[in-house]
Amino acid sequence: MGWRIGVDIGGAFTDFYAINPDTGETVWVKGETTPKEPSKGVIETIKKSKMDLSKAEALIHGQTLVINSVVTRSGAKVGLITTYGYRDSLELQRANRRDMYNFRYRKPEPFVPRYLRLEVNERIKSDGEVLKKLNPEELKKIVEKFKKEGVESICISFLNSYANPKHEIEAGKLVRELTNGEIPITLGHEITREWGEYERTNTAVLNAFVKPKMYNYLSTLEREISKMGFNGSFFAMLSNGGMAPFEFVKEYPIYSIESGPVAGVIGAIALGELLNEKNIIALDGGSTTTKASLVEDLTPKIHSEYYVGRDKFNPGYPVKVPVVDIEEVGNGGTSIAWIDEVGNLRVGPKAMGADPGPACYGKGGDEPTVTDAYVVNGLINPNYLLGGEMKIYRELAVKVIKEKIARYFDISVEEAAEGIVKLANENAANAIRIISVQKGYDPREFTLIAHGGSGPMFAPFIAEDLEIRKIIIPAIHPGVFSAWGMLLSDIRHDVISTNIVRLDWSDAAERINNTYNELERKLLDIYEKEGFKEQEVIVSRYADMRYKGQEHTVKVPIPSGEIKENKLDEIKDRFHAYHERAYSFKLLDSPVEIVNFHVTGIVKARRVTIQEKKSNNTSAKDAIKEERKIFLNGEFQVLPVMDRDKLPIGTTIDGPMIIEDPTSTVLVLQSQKMQVDKYGNIIIVRKEVKE
């Protein structure tokens, strides 16, 4: 067996991590991200590794191209074909406004303008019965118009296709013939079989929107990496925490809308399992965003209601694909510090990214960032970014913070920088509050696993603020942890379909069995096309359930095998328990129904593990690089700076201190102490907490 490679694109850096499972050898590098041409940064980073790719068996890739294309609206020109009377569903959206008292409120602008949303007079009822047949002549006229308008991608989404996709399949076949296969086509039912015409159509439209760009991007990577001697398999991370072959993601790129962030969650789960930490919060402090995910009992929460750009004021754009529950805020190392219209200091969500980057990079950045603030106050060593590979100019950071922030408030540069750092810490802490406190979880009952370039800097302050008992900084270099997490991902697919079944119906068991059997056949067909055998696939069942009359649902695990009558009470009891956990009440006398049937298939990938490290003969004093003057908590202090690679296994030291890693910096506060465990992980706890 050969090397396994993970490549992750971030806002400023592209990370490469490779491991040989047979020997335990590893190779990692970080390269600069190239936003204007993402494939270039990936290729250059792989070249930088100097690996012999002919010895690699698999390359797993996580990217931000899909989400960035949607957020910046930089995708293809899409034409939508839909059922007569429903062309405006993208415009009408939903009536549940999130900002109901804002008289200037505007609904999000659809990704397809009205003149490119065309209708055909077909109709299928909600029970799947064909009411009006599809007219091929109407499709021919629509395709001709799309050609004249220069449409680059076509989406076909008919009403009730979740119940019966017959007309979508017929339309797709005809449109492919009429376009000679030259225009990519997305069929709504192939993306999701859940009900909700607006949500389904928007999901299909977004898939069509990013499909041409994603197809070209992945094809370029395949071609260029193969030229470098790689003969293994290409996989892409999916938003559900699994991975799939490039061919699947070329066809359905919307499934990878959050492919980058979820790899860090998978890595954190593996680390929690190794250290027997069942309840964890994964914190990924990146260059442009901070991501947080709460994992209870080492089981990630996966839902199929994801919204791009949703906040308390905006409804966002719905995407009905399985996504690991992650909260993401615009707060990272390259986030811009700015003064709002009423004179308050703010940090993010806008960021300088990789080009031109923070002012201290010396590449033309003229806005103060969180990284600049770290450099000014001595928390980051200007001579040790990426292990000294990347030059940092402190004087440029001082200049920009002085001109843009300190002068306005008439304070010192150090005080201004600390204000930026504290706001960034608060933004990161807020992401954790959203996934924990606001959902009924106590963050004090969870262990914080912090990674990414800025995560280990945010974590000590967050732990103090939220009273989190323990922080773990992974032994894997935090700045490439997500790339490592990709190497732990299994090959995963989800199939979801709406079919309302009340558990008190006389034929409920028969309906449930028939639906699950049908979905499992579809699931196994997907794997068969990808070259996997049925016995390799581990199948799990779930159901989105509710009390009759409710709008919201709760996802509940369902037993495998044939469901008999006596199993229905067990499923109902399980739902009551899950509903009470989610909403603090249960209605024992209310009828219970299944809304969506959900089947998951997993093919286990070859796992890599963290090995115990051998103790060296050095002492903690040997790890001290220098004593550095820093500005922290309103005063100048002198802290010891430790070289992480030289810290002996089992070392316990009271804070405060700075620990330098080639990819990140770890800060241990006065109230904390740190220990290096047998794997090389850094464990940070409060001094009064006994381990």
C-alpha positions in Angstrom: 0.0 0.0 0.0 1.2 3.5 -0.7 1.0 7.0 0.7 -2.3 8.8 1.5 -2.4 12.5 0.8 -4.7 15.2 2.1 -4.8 18.7 0.5 -6.9 21.5 2.1 -7.5 25.0 0.6 -7.8 27.7 3.2 -8.3 31.5 2.9 -4.6 32.3 3.0 -2.8 28.9 2.9 -3.1 25.6 1.1 -2.2 22.7 3.4 -0.6 19.4 2.4 -0.3 16.4 4.7 0.8 12.9 3.6 1.3 9.7 5.6 2.6 6.2 4.8 0.3 3.9 6.9 2.8 1.1 6.7 5.9 3.0 8.0 4.3 5.9 9.8 6.4 8.4 7.8 4.8 11.8 7.3 5.3 14.8 5.1 3.6 18.2 5.5 3.9 21.6 3.9 1.9 24.8 3.7 1.7 26.9 0.5 0.0 30.1 -0.3 -3.6 30.0 -1.6 -4.2 31.5 -5.1 -7.8 32.8 -4.9 -7.9 33.9 -8.6 -6.8 30.4 -9.8 -7.2 27.9 -6.9 -5.7 25.0 -8.8 -2.4 26.8 -9.1 -2.0 27.0 -5.4 -2.8 23.3 -5.0 -0.3 22.3 -7.7 2.4 24.5 -6.3 1.9 23.2 -2.8 2.1 19.6 -3.9 5.3 20.4 -5.8 6.7 22.1 -2.7 6.3 18.8 -0.8 8.8 17.1 -3.2 6.9 13.8 -2.8 7.3 11.0 -5.2 3.6 10.8 -6.2 4.0 7.5 -8.0 4.2 6.0 -4.5 0.8 7.5 -3.4 -2.4 5.4 -3.5 -5.0 8.2 -2.7 -5.3 11.9 -2.7 -8.2 13.5 -0.7 -9.0 17.1 -1.4 -11.0 19.7 0.6 -11.9 23.0 -1.0 -13.7 26.2 -0.6 -14.4 26.8 -4.3 -18.1 25.9 -4.0 -19.0 28.0 -1.0 -16.9 31.0 -2.2 -18.5 30.8 -5.7 -21.9 31.0 -4.1 -21.1 33.7 -1.6 -19.4 35.9 -4.3 -22.0 34.9 -7.0 -19.2 34.0 -9.4 -20.7 30.9 -11.0 -22.3 30.0 -14.4 -25.2 31.6 -16.2 -28.0 29.2 -15.3 -31.3 28.5 -17.1 -34.1 26.9 -15.0 -36.8 24.7 -16.4 -39.7 24.2 -14.0 -43.4 23.3 -13.8 -46.0 25.7 -15.2 -46.9 28.3 -12.5 -43.8 27.7 -10.4 -41.1 29.9 -12.1 -41.4 32.4 -9.3 -40.8 30.0 -6.4 -37.2 31.2 -6.3 -38.5 34.8 -5.9 -41.4 34.1 -3.5 -39.2 32.0 -1.2 -40.7 31.6 2.3 -42.8 34.0 4.4 -41.0 33.5 7.7 -38.9 36.6 7.6 -36.0 36.7 10.1 -35.9 40.5 10.3 -39.7 41.2 10.6 -39.4 44.8 11.8 -37.0 46.0 9.1 -39.1 48.0 6.6 -36.1 48.1 4.2 -35.9 44.3 4.2 -35.4 42.7 0.8 -35.5 39.0 0.0 -32.3 37.4 -1.2 -31.9 37.8 -5.0 -32.4 34.5 -6.9 -29.5 33.0 -8.7 -31.5 32.8 -11.9 -33.1 35.9 -13.3 -36.8 35.7 -14.2 -36.2 35.8 -18.0 -34.2 32.6 -17.7 -36.8 30.8 -15.5 -39.0 29.1 -18.0 -42.0 26.7 -17.6 -43.4 23.6 -19.2 -47.0 22.5 -18.8 -46.5 19.2 -17.0 -47.8 18.0 -13.6 -47.3 15.2 -11.2 -49.4 14.9 -8.1 -47.8 14.7 -4.6 -48.6 11.0 -4.5 -46.6 10.4 -7.7 -49.5 10.1 -10.1 -49.0 11.7 -13.5 -51.7 14.4 -14.0 -50.4 16.0 -17.2 -47.7 14.5 -19.5 -44.6 16.3 -20.5 -44.7 18.1 -23.9 -41.4 17.7 -25.8 -42.2 20.6 -28.1 -42.1 23.1 -25.2 -38.7 21.8 -24.1 -37.3 22.4 -27.7 -38.4 26.0 -27.6 -36.9 26.6 -24.2 -33.5 25.1 -25.2 -33.4 27.3 -28.2 -33.9 30.3 -26.1 -31.3 29.2 -23.6 -28.8 28.8 -26.5 -29.5 32.3 -27.7 -29.1 33.7 -24.2 -25.7 32.0 -23.8 -26.8 29.8 -20.9 -23.8 27.9 -19.4 -25.7 25.4 -17.2 -29.3 24.1 -17.2 -31.3 23.1 -14.1 -34.5 21.1 -14.4 -36.7 21.1 -11.2 -40.3 20.0 -11.5 -43.0 20.2 -8.8 -43.3 16.9 -6.8 -40.4 15.3 -8.6 -39.4 14.0 -5.1 -42.5 11.7 -5.3 -42.0 10.7 -8.9 -39.0 11.9 -11.0 -40.4 10.4 -14.3 -40.8 13.8 -16.0 -37.4 15.2 -14.9 -35.7 12.1 -16.3 -37.5 12.4 -19.6 -36.7 16.1 -19.8 -33.1 15.6 -18.9 -32.7 13.0 -21.7 -34.3 15.3 -24.3 -32.3 18.4 -23.2 -29.0 16.5 -23.4 -29.9 15.4 -27.0 -30.9 19.0 -27.9 -27.7 20.4 -26.5 -25.4 17.5 -27.8 -24.2 17.2 -24.2 -22.4 20.5 -24.4 -24.2 22.2 -21.6 -24.1 20.7 -18.1 -27.5 19.6 -16.8 -28.7 19.3 -13.2 -31.9 17.3 -12.3 -33.4 18.3 -9.1 -34.4 14.8 -7.9 -30.8 13.6 -8.3 -29.7 16.1 -5.6 -32.6 15.7 -3.1 -35.8 13.8 -2.9 -37.1 15.9 0.0 -40.3 17.9 -0.3 -40.3 21.8 -0.3 -40.4 23.1 -3.9 -38.4 26.3 -3.1 -35.7 24.5 -1.1 -35.3 21.7 -3.6 -35.2 24.1 -6.6 -32.7 26.4 -5.0 -30.4 23.5 -4.1 -30.6 22.2 -7.7 -30.0 25.8 -9.0 -26.9 26.2 -6.9 -25.5 22.9 -8.0 -26.0 24.1 -11.7 -24.5 27.4 -10.7 -21.1 26.0 -9.6 -21.0 22.8 -11.7 -19.0 24.1 -14.7 -16.4 25.8 -12.6 -16.1 22.8 -10.3 -15.9 20.4 -13.2 -13.1 22.4 -14.8 -11.2 22.8 -11.5 -11.3 19.1 -10.6 -10.4 18.1 -14.1 -7.4 20.4 -14.1 -6.2 18.9 -10.8 -6.6 15.4 -12.1 -4.7 16.3 -15.3 -1.8 18.2 -13.7 -1.3 15.9 -10.7 -1.3 12.8 -13.0 1.4 14.5 -15.0 3.4 14.6 -11.8 3.3 10.8 -11.6 0.2 10.2 -9.5 -1.6 7.0 -10.4 -3.8 6.6 -7.4 -7.5 7.5 -6.7 -8.8 11.1 -6.5 -11.3 11.8 -3.7 -13.0 15.0 -2.6 -14.4 15.7 0.9 -18.1 16.0 1.2 -20.1 18.2 3.6 -21.4 15.1 5.4 -17.9 14.3 6.7 -17.2 11.6 4.2 -15.5 11.6 0.8 -16.4 10.6 -2.7 -14.5 10.1 -6.0 -13.9 13.2 -8.1 -16.4 12.0 -10.7 -19.3 12.2 -8.2 -18.3 15.7 -7.0 -18.0 16.9 -10.6 -21.6 15.9 -11.2 -22.9 17.0 -7.8 -20.6 19.7 -6.4 -23.2 21.1 -4.1 -22.6 18.1 -1.8 -19.1 19.5 -1.1 -20.3 23.1 -0.2 -18.6 22.8 3.2 -15.9 20.2 2.4 -13.0 22.0 3.9 -14.2 22.7 7.5 -15.7 19.2 8.1 -12.3 17.5 7.8 -11.2 19.3 11.0 -14.3 17.9 12.8 -13.5 14.4 11.6 -9.9 14.8 12.9 -11.1 16.1 16.2 -13.4 13.2 16.6 -10.5 10.8 16.0 -8.4 12.6 18.5 -11.2 12.6 21.1 -11.6 8.8 20.6 -7.9 8.3 21.1 -7.9 10.3 24.4 -11.3 9.0 25.6 -12.9 12.4 25.4 -16.5 11.6 24.4 -17.9 15.2 24.3 -15.8 17.7 22.3 -16.0 21.1 20.6 -13.8 21.4 17.5 -12.5 24.9 17.0 -10.9 25.7 13.7 -9.3 29.2 13.7 -8.4 29.8 10.1 -7.2 32.7 8.0 -10.5 34.2 7.1 -13.1 32.3 9.3 -13.5 30.6 12.6 -15.5 27.3 12.6 -16.9 25.5 15.6 -18.7 22.2 15.8 -20.1 20.5 18.9 -19.8 16.7 19.0 -21.7 14.7 21.6 -20.6 11.1 22.3 -18.2 11.3 19.4 -21.1 11.4 16.9 -21.2 14.5 14.6 -24.6 16.1 14.1 -25.6 16.0 10.4 -28.6 17.8 9.1 -30.0 18.4 5.7 -31.1 22.0 6.2 -28.1 24.2 5.5 -28.3 27.9 4.6 -25.7 30.0 2.9 -25.4 33.5 4.3 -28.0 33.0 7.0 -27.9 35.2 10.1 -30.5 36.9 12.4 -31.4 39.4 9.8 -31.1 37.3 6.5 -32.8 34.0 5.6 -29.9 33.0 3.4 -30.2 30.5 0.6 -31.3 26.9 1.5 -29.2 23.9 0.5 -30.9 20.6 1.1 -27.9 18.3 1.3 -26.4 16.5 4.4 -24.0 18.8 6.2 -22.1 18.4 9.5 -23.4 21.0 11.9 -20.8 23.7 11.9 -21.1 27.3 12.9 -18.9 29.6 10.9 -18.1 33.3 11.6 -16.0 35.8 9.6 -13.2 35.9 12.0 -9.6 34.7 11.4 -6.0 35.7 11.1 -6.5 37.9 8.1 -9.8 39.5 9.3 -9.8 43.2 9.0 -10.2 45.5 12.0 -12.3 48.6 11.2 -14.2 51.4 12.8 -18.0 51.4 12.2 -20.2 54.4 11.5 -20.8 55.1 15.2 -17.1 54.9 16.1 -16.9 51.3 17.5 -14.0 49.0 16.7 -15.0 45.9 14.8 -13.2 42.8 13.5 -14.4 40.9 10.4 -16.2 39.6 8.6 -14.2 41.0 5.7 -10.7 39.6 5.4 -7.5 40.3 3.4 -7.1 36.6 2.6 -4.0 35.5 0.8 -3.8 38.3 -1.7 -2.5 40.8 -0.5 -2.8 39.4 3.0 -2.1 41.3 6.3 0.1 44.4 6.2 2.9 42.5 8.0 3.2 40.1 5.0 4.7 43.0 3.0 2.6 42.2 -0.1 0.7 45.5 -0.2 -1.9 44.9 2.4 -3.1 48.3 3.8 -5.7 47.3 6.3 -5.0 46.2 10.0 -5.8 42.5 10.6 -5.8 40.2 13.6 -2.4 38.8 12.5 -1.0 42.3 12.5 -2.2 42.8 16.0 -0.6 39.6 17.2 2.7 40.7 15.6 2.6 44.2 17.2 2.0 42.8 20.7 4.7 40.1 20.4 2.3 37.1 20.5 3.6 36.0 17.1 7.3 35.8 16.3 8.0 37.8 13.1 10.9 35.4 12.4 9.0 32.1 12.8 5.9 32.1 10.6 5.9 28.7 8.9 9.0 27.9 10.8 10.8 31.0 9.5 9.9 30.3 5.9 7.7 33.4 5.5 9.1 36.8 6.3 7.0 39.1 8.5 7.5 42.9 8.8 6.5 44.2 12.2 7.0 47.8 11.3 4.3 47.6 8.6 1.9 46.1 11.1 2.7 48.9 13.6 2.2 51.6 10.9 -1.2 50.4 9.7 -2.7 49.8 13.2 -1.4 53.2 14.3 -2.9 55.0 11.3 -6.2 53.2 11.0 -7.1 52.4 14.7 -4.8 53.9 17.4 -4.9 57.4 16.1 -8.7 57.5 16.0 -9.0 56.4 19.6 -6.0 58.3 20.8 -4.4 55.3 22.4 -1.1 53.4 22.0 -0.5 51.0 19.1 -0.3 48.2 21.7 -3.6 49.1 23.3 -5.2 49.2 19.8 -3.7 45.8 18.9 -5.0 44.3 22.1 -8.5 45.7 21.4 -8.4 43.9 18.0 -7.2 40.6 19.6 -9.9 40.7 22.3 -12.7 41.3 19.7 -11.4 38.4 17.6 -11.4 36.2 20.7 -15.0 37.3 21.5 -16.1 36.6 17.9 -14.6 33.1 18.2 -16.3 32.5 21.6 -19.6 33.6 20.1 -19.4 30.8 17.5 -19.1 28.3 20.4 -22.0 29.9 22.3 -24.2 29.4 19.2 -23.5 25.7 18.9 -23.6 25.1 22.7 -25.5 27.5 25.0 -28.1 28.5 22.4 -28.8 24.8 21.7 -29.1 23.7 25.3 -25.6 22.4 25.9 -23.2 23.5 28.7 -19.7 24.2 27.2 -18.2 23.3 30.6 -19.1 19.7 29.9 -17.0 19.6 26.7 -13.4 19.5 25.8 -12.1 22.1 23.4 -9.9 20.8 20.6 -8.3 23.8 18.9 -6.5 23.8 15.6 -5.9 26.0 12.6 -3.4 28.8 12.4 -5.2 31.0 15.0 -7.3 28.4 16.9 -4.6 27.8 19.6 -4.4 31.5 20.1 -8.2 32.0 20.5 -8.7 28.9 22.7 -7.1 30.0 26.0 -9.2 33.2 26.1 -12.4 31.3 25.1 -11.8 28.7 27.8 -11.5 31.4 30.4 -14.6 33.2 29.2 -16.8 30.1 28.9 -15.2 28.1 31.8 -14.3 25.2 29.5 -12.3 22.7 31.6 -9.8 21.5 29.1 -8.1 22.5 25.9 -6.3 20.1 23.6 -3.9 21.3 21.0 -3.3 18.3 18.6 0.1 16.7 18.2 -0.5 17.0 14.5 0.7 20.5 13.6 -2.5 22.6 14.2 -2.0 24.5 10.9 -2.3 21.3 8.8 -4.8 19.4 11.1 -7.7 19.6 8.7 -5.6 18.1 5.9 -4.7 15.3 8.3 -8.4 14.9 9.2 -9.1 14.1 5.5 -7.0 11.0 5.8 -9.4 9.7 8.4 -12.6 10.2 6.3 -14.6 7.3 5.0 -16.3 7.1 1.6 -19.8 8.1 2.4 -23.1 8.7 0.6 -26.5 9.7 1.9 -29.9 9.1 0.3 -32.9 11.0 1.7 -36.5 10.8 0.5 -39.8 12.4 1.8 -42.6 9.9 2.4 -45.0 10.7 5.2 -45.9 7.6 7.3 -47.8 7.7 10.6 -46.7 5.0 13.0 -50.3 4.3 14.0 -51.4 3.4 10.5 -52.2 -0.3 10.0 -49.7 -0.7 7.2 -47.0 1.5 8.7 -44.4 -1.3 9.1 -44.9 -2.3 5.5 -44.5 1.2 4.2 -41.4 1.8 6.3 -39.8 -1.4 5.1 -40.6 -0.7 1.4 -39.2 2.8 1.6 -35.9 1.8 3.3 -35.4 -1.1 0.9 -35.9 1.2 -2.1 -33.4 3.8 -0.7 -30.9 1.1 0.2 -31.0 -0.3 -3.3 -30.3 3.2 -4.7 -27.5 3.7 -2.2 -25.8 0.4 -3.2 -26.2 1.3 -6.9 -24.1 4.4 -6.3 -21.4 2.4 -4.7 -21.5 -0.2 -7.4 -20.9 2.5 -10.0 -17.9 3.6 -8.0 -16.5 0.1 -8.0 -17.3 -1.0 -4.4 -18.9 -4.3 -3.5 -22.1 -4.5 -1.4 -20.4 -6.3 1.5 -18.0 -3.4 1.8 -20.8 -0.9 2.5 -22.0 -0.3 6.1 -25.6 0.9 5.9 -27.3 3.0 8.7 -30.9 4.3 8.8 -32.3 7.5 10.2 -35.7 9.2 10.0 -36.8 12.8 10.4 -39.8 12.5 12.7 -42.4 14.8 14.2 -45.7 15.0 16.1 -48.6 15.3 13.6 -49.2 19.0 12.9 -45.6 20.1 13.7 -43.4 21.8 11.1 -40.0 20.9 12.6 -38.6 17.4 12.8 -36.0 15.5 14.8 -33.6 13.0 13.3 -33.8 9.6 15.0 -31.7 6.5 14.4 -33.8 3.5 13.1 -32.9 -0.2 13.6 -31.6 -2.1 10.6 -33.3 -5.1 9.0 -37.0 -5.7 8.7 -39.2 -3.5 10.9 -42.0 -5.6 12.5 -45.1 -4.3 14.3 -43.4 -4.6 17.8 -40.6 -2.4 16.6 -42.8 0.6 16.0 -43.3 1.3 19.7 -39.5 1.2 20.2 -39.1 3.7 17.3 -41.8 5.9 18.9 -40.2 5.8 22.3 -36.9 6.7 20.8 -38.5 9.7 19.1 -40.1 10.9 22.3 -36.7 10.9 24.0 -34.9 12.7 21.1 -37.7 15.3 20.9 -37.6 16.0 24.6 -33.8 16.5 24.4 -34.2 18.9 21.5 -37.2 20.9 22.7 -37.6 20.0 26.4 -41.0 18.4 26.1 -42.8 15.3 24.7 -46.4 14.6 23.7 -47.0 11.0 24.6 -50.6 11.0 23.3 -50.0 12.8 20.0 -49.7 10.8 16.8 -46.1 10.4 15.5 -45.1 10.4 11.9 -42.0 9.9 9.8 -41.5 12.7 7.2 -38.1 11.9 5.7 -36.4 8.5 5.3 -32.6 8.8 5.5 -30.1 6.1 4.6 -26.3 6.4 5.0 -23.7 4.2 3.4 -20.1 4.1 4.6 -17.1 2.3 3.1 -14.3 2.4 5.7 -11.1 4.0 4.5 -7.7 2.8 5.6 -7.2 4.6 8.9 -4.0 6.4 10.1 -3.4 6.9 13.8 -1.3 9.1 16.1 1.6 7.2 17.5 3.0 7.5 21.0 6.2 9.6 21.0 9.4 8.4 22.5 10.7 10.4 25.4 13.9 12.4 24.8 16.5 13.2 27.3 15.9 17.0 27.2 14.4 19.1 30.0 11.8 21.8 29.8 14.6 24.4 30.1 16.1 23.1 26.9 12.9 24.0 25.1 13.1 27.7 26.0 14.0 29.7 22.9 13.9 33.2 24.5 12.3 35.6 26.9 10.0 37.9 25.0 8.4 41.2 25.9 4.7 41.1 25.1 1.7 43.3 25.7 -1.2 41.4 27.3 -4.1 42.5 29.5 -3.2 46.1 29.4 0.5 45.8 30.4 3.9 44.7 29.2 5.1 41.3 30.4 8.0 39.1 29.7 7.1 35.5 28.9 9.2 32.5 28.2 8.9 31.3 24.6 9.1 27.5 24.2 9.9 25.4 21.1 7.1 22.9 20.9 9.3 20.2 19.2 11.7 20.3 22.1 9.2 20.0 24.9 9.7 16.6 26.7 6.8 14.1 26.9 5.1 14.4 30.3 6.2 17.9 30.9 3.9 20.0 33.1 4.5 23.8 33.3 2.4 26.6 34.8 1.5 29.5 32.6 2.0 32.1 31.3 4.0 31.2 28.3 4.1 31.1 24.6 4.7 27.8 22.7 5.8 28.1 19.1 4.9 25.6 16.5 5.9 26.0 12.8 2.2 26.4 11.8 0.7 28.2 14.8 1.4 29.7 18.2 0.0 28.4 21.5 -0.7 30.9 24.3 -1.0 29.6 27.9 -2.4 32.2 30.3 -1.5 33.0 33.9 -4.4 31.1 35.3 -3.6 28.0 33.2 -1.0 25.2 33.1 0.0 22.9 30.2 1.1 19.3 29.9 2.5 17.4 27.0 0.9 13.9 26.8 2.4 10.7 25.5 1.3 11.5 22.0 2.7 15.0 21.9 -0.6 16.7 22.4 -0.6 19.9 24.5 -3.3 19.7 27.2 -4.2 23.0 28.9 -6.3 23.2 32.1 -6.9 25.7 34.8 -4.3 25.5 37.6 -6.8 24.6 40.2 -8.2 21.7 38.1 -6.8 18.4 39.1 -6.4 15.9 36.3 
